[in-house]
Amino acid sequence: MLNSLFPNVGTNWPEFTQSIVETIEMVILSGIISLIISLVIAVILVVTKHDGIKPNFIIFNVFDKLINLFRSIPFIILIVALIPLTTLISGTAIGVTGTIFPLVVGITPFFARQIESALNEIDPGLIETGKAIGLSNFQIVKSIYLHEGIISITRMTTTTIVSLIGLTAIVGVVGGGGLGNFAIQYGYQQNQFDVTMACIIVLLILVTIVQVIGTLIAELLTR
């Protein structure tokens, strides 16, 4: 059935499966790195805002403006602009290794803003209660912000990973590997429509899996 519906995919089956593995690898690695960085940035923004637990006008505005700056740059342009720095950091600007850095830079501003939004939804009364009972700033962040915001953060993470899957397809345009590169190399350049459709189907499956897992985790945390 595979050969009849997707003949060119069957012909290039090893490359196709490898591209799926590369996409998953890119999502996992860049997702984990971005989650850690985004959590730190989001906490800094929430803590240092004008009504935060430790206001700091300079720090808040530096991070806030950097996020706005990088969010305003189209990802395909950002990839190209980062090639020299990517090569310096990763040793290459192509393949899976060469895509992790631009993916992290591309998704982190969006991710950090999402987590910041989730943390800002925390009831201010809880923060005041924490201060009243003598919790340190670190304890307030850990026990109130992160603990109370975990469900919203989980939902935001799901949304971000779905967006990240889309970005992994875009890096294929510049030889980044994964399903995007496979679709460009075989589907577009060789005019093999079945290859393009197969890549779309796999990406849809990956997105669905992420959404289902994210929803289940959020429901478990809610209970």
Sequence and secondary structure as in RCSB ss.txt:
>XXXX:A:sequence
MLNSLFPNVGTNWPEFTQSIVETIEMVILSGIISLIISLVIAVILVVTKHDGIKPNFIIFNVFDKLINLFRSIPF
IILIVALIPLTTLISGTAIGVTGTIFPLVVGITPFFARQIESALNEIDPGLIETGKAIGLSNFQIVKSIYLHEGI
ISITRMTTTTIVSLIGLTAIVGVVGGGGLGNFAIQYGYQQNQFDVTMACIIVLLILVTIVQVIGTLIAELLTR
>XXXX:A:secstr
 HHHH HHHHHTHHHHHHHHHHHHHHHHHHHHHHHHHHHHHHHHHHHHSTTSSS  HHHHHHHHHHHHHHHTS H
HHHHHHTHHHHHHHHS SSTTHHHHHHHHHHHHHHHHHHHHHHHHTS HHHHHHHHHTT  HHHHIIIIIIHHHH
HHHHHHHHHHHHHHHHHHHHGGGGT  HHHHHIIIIIITTT HHHHHHHHHHHHHHHHHHHHHHHHHHHHHH 
